[in-house]
């Protein structure tokens, strides 16, 4: 009797402790300071972004698996050898990719599709948020599958910055539509990867306590608070036009970079792969990409281009030439 009573007391105490712990974690998530974007600027040089409005295609739409109409821009090139799906980076949308996309399409190197990822762009319904972790991946897979059904040319998946991180995540995912190669432009890998500079980046403000709390809750299967904002982007006021997405929820932030075991996602780059980064990239450590990808994806070619910064791999002719040369070899 006494033993049974003792065990029951231990059980009650354990349950009480677990409930207290859960309450503390939820409080950490709910009451920690959300990230607030400021417009004081960053070390990123937004001045080199130069979208040509005259060459920017109008948005078109495809239907994702949840029935949502998802926007994309199409750069036709019927004589090109390849099709390229190119993903934009954090905070903005597909329009800034226009210089690279136009160059590739105009020169019959690739027919290019640049989607506005869910939660982004002028047509965003839930700006900065998605319904679940991995929905961005699912949307990209739906677009790739649609293109594969209508076109027999090789499909290459590419992305810049967080878009490159999304492409790496896609490579390591399950049941995604198959692609024939990967193009990674200054890709975000992971906050713990050697490609991140010591001290982080002025580009972002991260609500670390909230992320820690949400990570614990998700480990326990609790996702009710995943729409809480966990990161903000410090885009200068001078370049904002109202279509930017300056804060991400936990669901969206996790969806746009490789998993914590980022080595496994990198190892998933099973087709021809090229990584291009500028030697003067302000956000990442350019030289760290070579040993990292040599370890996990030795067949991925890494090119570090002198004189180019983070956005230069999208805007500058030197990068366009390197990317075009590689794309001609795919397929």
N, C-alpha and C positions, 0 to 999 in steps of 0.2 A: 504493500500500500504506500509506504513512504517513498519507495523507489519510483513508483508510478507518479505520485504527486510531484516528486522532484523533477522527473522528466517532463511532465506537463508544464511546470514552471519555466524550465529551460526553453521549451517550445514557445511559450507565450512571450518570454523575454526576447527570443530570436525574432519572432514576428514583429514585436514592437520596435526592436532595433532596426529591422529592415524597413518598416514604415517611416521611422524617423529619418533614416538615410535617404529614402525616396523623396520625402518631403523637402529635405535640404537640397537635394539635386534639382528638384522642380523649382524651388525658390531661386536657386542659382541661375537657372535658365530664364525665369520670368522677370526677375528683378535686377539682373545684371545690366549694365549700361549697354544699350544697343549701339552699333557703330553709326556715326553720323558723318556723311561725306562733307568735306570742306572744299572750297574752290581756290585755295591758296597756291595750287600748282604742285607739280612733282618734278623729279629729274627727267621724266619722260618728255621727249621732244615732240609735242603734238604739231609743231609748226611744219613738219615735213609731210603731214597728211594732206593730200591734195586730190580729193575726189572731183572728177570732171562730170558735172551734172548733165552735160550733153551726151555723155556715153554711159550714164547710169541707167540700166534697164528698170522698167516699172516692176513692182512686185507682182508675182504670180502666186498661186496657192496649190498645195497638194493636201490630200486628206491623210491625216495620221490615224493610227489604229484606234484612238479614242473618239474619232469623228471630228476632231478639231481641224480646221483649215489652217495650215501652216504656210507662212510666207517664204518666198525665195526669189532670187534674181537669176535670170538665165542669160548667158552670153553665148549665142549660137556660133557654132563653127563646124558645119556638116562635113568638111574635108579633114578635120583633125583626126589624129590617130587614137586619142584617148578622151575620156570624160573625167573631169575633175570636180569633186564636191569639196568646196573650200569653206571651212568654218571660221567665223570671226572670234575675236578674243573678248575679254571681260569688258563690261560696261557699255560697249557700243553695239553696232550691228553691222550687217553685211556691206553697207555702202562704202566703207573705207577700203575694202578689198578691191574696189573697181580698177585701180591702175594695173594691178597684177592680172586680174581676170580679163580685162580688155586686151592687154598685151598678148596673153596666151591665145585668146580666141581669134584676135585679128590676124595673128600669124599662123593660124591653123595648127597650133601646137596642142590645144585641148579645148573641148567644149566645156564651159564652166558653169556650175550651179553654186550659188552662195546663199544658203538659207539664213534667215533670221532665226536664231535658236529660240526655243520656247522661253517666254519671260522677257524677251528683248524686242527692240525695234519699235517703229511707229504703230504697228498693229498689235502690240502686246496686250493681252487681256488681264493677265496676272503678272504685272511687271515685277521682275526680280524673284519670281517663285515658280515652282513646278509642283505637280501633284504628288510626286514620289521620287526617291533617289533612283536615277537611271532612266528617267523619262526622256531626257535629252538624247541619250543613246538610242532609245527606242524610236524617237522621231527621225534621227539620222538614218537608222536602219530602214525605216519605212520609205524614206526618200531614195536610198541606194537601191532597195528592192524594186521600187517603181521604175527607176532609170534602167536597171538591168533587164526588166521585162520589155522595154521598148527599144533597147539599144544593145547590140552585140559587142560594141567596143569595150576595151578594158576600162574599169572604173577605179580611179585613184581617190582615196580619201585624204584630204589635207586640212591643215588648220594652223592658225597663227596664235601664239601665246596660249591663253586658256583654250582656244579652239584646237591648238595642237595637243594640249593635254587631253581634251575630249577625244581626239583621234586615237591617242595612246590607250585611253580607257576602253574605247571601242574595240581596239585590237585584242585586249585581254578579256573581253566580255564573252558571254555565252549566247548562242542562237542569233547573233547579229548577221545581217545580210553580208555575204562575202564580197570583199573588194580585192583588187589586183595589185595594190601598192599603197604606200603612205608617204605623204609629203608633210614634214613637220617644220614649221617656221618659228624659231625662237619659242619652243613649246614650254609651257609650265608643266613641271613634273610632279613635285610634291614639296610641301613646306619643309620636310626633313631631308630632301634630296641635296646632294652636294652642289647642284646647280643654283641653289638659293644663296645669296650673299649673306655674310654675317651681319646681323642687325636688321634683317628684313628689308622692306621696301617702303619708300615714301608714298608709293602709289596706292597702298591699301591701309586701312585701319581694321584690325581684327578684334572681335569680341571673344577673346580666348576663354574666359570663364564660361561663357555661354556655349561655346563649341565643346568644351570638356563635358559640361553637363548634358548636352544633347547626345554626345557620343555615348555616355553611360546609359542614358535612357534608351537609345537605339539598340544597344547591346542587350537590354532587357526586353526589347520588342515594343517599346513605347515610342510612337512616332507622332503623337498628337501635337507636339510643339515644334515640329520641323519647319513650320512656316515662319518661325522667328528669324529676324535678320541677324547675320553673324559676321558680315564683312561689308565694308563700304569702299568706294573707289574715289580718289581725290582728283577728279577731272577738273582742270582749270575752268573757271567761269567763262573765260573768253571763247572756249570752243564748245560750250554746251548749246544745244538747240531744242531741248525738250524731248528728244527721242532717245537719250541715253538712259542707262539703267544703273543707278549709282549704288544700289544695295542689293545683296543677294540673301535669300533665305538659306537655311542649312541644307534643305533638299537640293536647291540649285547649285550651291557652292560645291557640295560633294559630287554632284553629277558632272561637273565640268573639270575634273582632274583625275588622274589615275588613282586607283585604290591605294590604301596604306601599304600594301605589298606591291609597290610600284614596279619592282623588278619583274614580277610576273606579267604585268601589263605590257611592259617594254618588250619582254620576251615574246609576246603575242604578235609582234610585227613580223609576220611570216611571209610577206611578199616583198618585192623590191621597195626599199625605203631610203629616203633622203631627208637629212636634217640640215637646215641652213640657219645659222645664227650670225649676227654681226659681232665683230671683234669689239665694238664699242657699245654693246648692249647695256642699257642702264638698269635693267631689271634682273638679269641672271648673270651667272659666272660662265662666260662663253667656253673657256678651256675645260671646264668640268664636264661638258657634254661628251667629249671624246672617250675618256675612261669609263664613264657611266654606261654609255651605249656599247662600248667594246665588251663590257662585262655581261650585259644582258641580251644584246642584239648585235653581235659582231658583224652581221651582214648589212646593218644600217650604215650608210655612208654619211659622215659628218663633215660639213664644209663650213669653216669659219671665215667670213668675208671681212677683209680690212676696210675700215672707214665707215662701216654701217652700224647704225643704232637699232633699237628694238623695232621701230616701225619701218626702218629702211629695208628690211627683207621683203616688205610688201610694195614699197614705193619706188625703189631705186633700180635703174637699168642694170647695174651689176648683178643684183639678185635675180632680176628677170632672166638674164642670160643663163645663169647657173641652173635655174629651175627649168627653163625651156630645154636646155641641153639634156638634163636628166629625164624629163618627161618624154622626150623623143626616143629614149631607150627602153621605155616601159611597154610591155605588150608583145 
